[in-house]
Amino acid sequence: MGVYERKLADPIEYFDKRVGVVYLLEPRASHLARFGEPALLVFSAKTGSSYDALDEEAIAKYLDALLSLDGKAPAEGGGRALFAHLSLVDGIALRDALLGFFLKAKVSLISAPSTGSSSTSA
């Protein structure tokens, strides 16, 4: 299981402790099943361009479940409470790290040889 470590640009006080580093635990399939995709790629047939449509509610659920003070277990009081104390720059870095976990997983699927079976019965 991967962990993203963020050295805070602006350390915080959280439950009477000085915090200079927070961690984001890697999402699991169970999180995906509960919270859904945090971002969807949207294509414009008219312009041929695309953009990511972020699901802020899903992102908040992931951060609540996965933000950590020790890199091993979710934060005391929940990740949303911890996230609320962070500076904008630290919040953006953690949101981008969350999205990065999904990008990395999708890239590995694309680049890995197919292991699925498409057999049919007659």
C-alpha positions in Angstrom: 0.0 0.0 0.0 1.4 3.4 -1.0 1.6 6.5 1.1 2.1 10.1 0.1 4.0 12.2 2.6 3.4 15.9 2.6 5.7 18.2 4.5 3.4 21.1 5.3 4.2 24.5 3.9 2.4 25.9 7.0 2.6 23.6 10.1 -0.6 23.4 12.2 -1.8 22.7 15.7 -4.1 19.6 15.8 -5.4 18.1 19.0 -2.8 20.2 20.9 0.1 18.8 18.9 2.3 20.6 16.4 2.0 18.9 13.0 4.5 19.5 10.3 3.9 16.4 8.1 0.7 14.6 7.1 0.2 11.5 5.0 -2.3 10.3 2.5 -2.9 6.6 2.4 -3.4 5.0 -1.0 -7.0 4.3 -1.8 -8.2 0.7 -2.0 -10.9 -0.9 -4.2 -13.3 -0.7 -1.2 -12.9 3.1 -1.2 -13.7 3.2 -4.9 -16.8 1.1 -4.3 -18.0 3.4 -1.5 -17.0 6.8 -2.9 -16.8 6.4 -6.7 -14.4 8.1 -9.0 -13.0 11.4 -7.7 -12.6 12.8 -11.3 -14.0 12.0 -14.7 -12.5 12.9 -18.0 -15.0 14.8 -20.1 -14.6 15.1 -23.9 -16.0 17.8 -26.1 -17.0 16.5 -29.5 -17.3 20.0 -30.7 -13.8 21.2 -29.9 -12.0 17.9 -29.5 -10.7 19.0 -26.1 -11.1 17.3 -22.7 -10.9 18.3 -19.1 -11.2 16.6 -15.7 -14.6 17.1 -13.9 -13.8 16.8 -10.2 -16.3 15.3 -7.8 -15.6 17.4 -4.7 -17.9 15.4 -2.6 -16.1 12.1 -3.5 -12.7 13.8 -2.9 -13.8 15.0 0.5 -14.8 11.4 1.4 -11.5 10.0 0.3 -9.6 12.6 2.3 -11.7 11.9 5.3 -10.9 8.2 5.1 -7.3 8.5 4.1 -5.6 11.5 5.7 -3.2 10.3 8.4 -0.8 11.7 11.0 1.4 8.6 11.1 1.1 7.1 7.6 -0.5 4.0 9.0 -4.0 4.8 10.2 -6.6 7.5 9.5 -6.3 10.7 11.5 -7.9 11.1 14.9 -11.1 13.1 14.5 -11.2 12.2 10.8 -9.5 13.5 7.7 -12.0 16.2 7.1 -11.2 17.8 10.4 -7.5 17.6 9.7 -7.9 18.9 6.2 -9.9 21.9 7.5 -6.8 23.1 9.4 -4.4 23.0 6.4 -3.3 25.9 4.2 -4.6 26.2 0.7 -1.3 25.1 -0.8 -1.2 22.0 1.4 -4.8 21.2 0.6 -4.2 21.4 -3.1 -1.1 19.3 -2.9 -3.0 16.6 -1.0 -6.0 16.7 -3.4 -3.6 16.4 -6.4 -1.8 13.4 -4.6 -5.2 11.7 -4.3 -5.9 12.2 -8.0 -2.3 11.0 -8.7 -3.1 7.6 -7.1 -5.9 7.1 -9.5 -3.8 8.3 -12.5 -1.0 5.9 -11.6 -3.4 3.0 -11.3 -5.0 3.7 -14.7 -1.6 4.1 -16.4 -0.6 0.8 -15.0 -3.7 -0.8 -16.4 -3.1 0.6 -19.9 0.6 -0.4 -19.9 0.2 -3.9 -18.4 -0.4 -6.9 -20.7 -4.0 -8.0 -20.7 -4.7 -10.8 -18.2 -8.5 -11.0 -18.7 -10.4 -13.7 -20.5 -13.1 -13.1 -23.1 -14.1 -16.7 -23.7 -17.7 -17.3 -24.6 -19.7 -20.5 -24.5 -21.8 -21.9 -27.4 
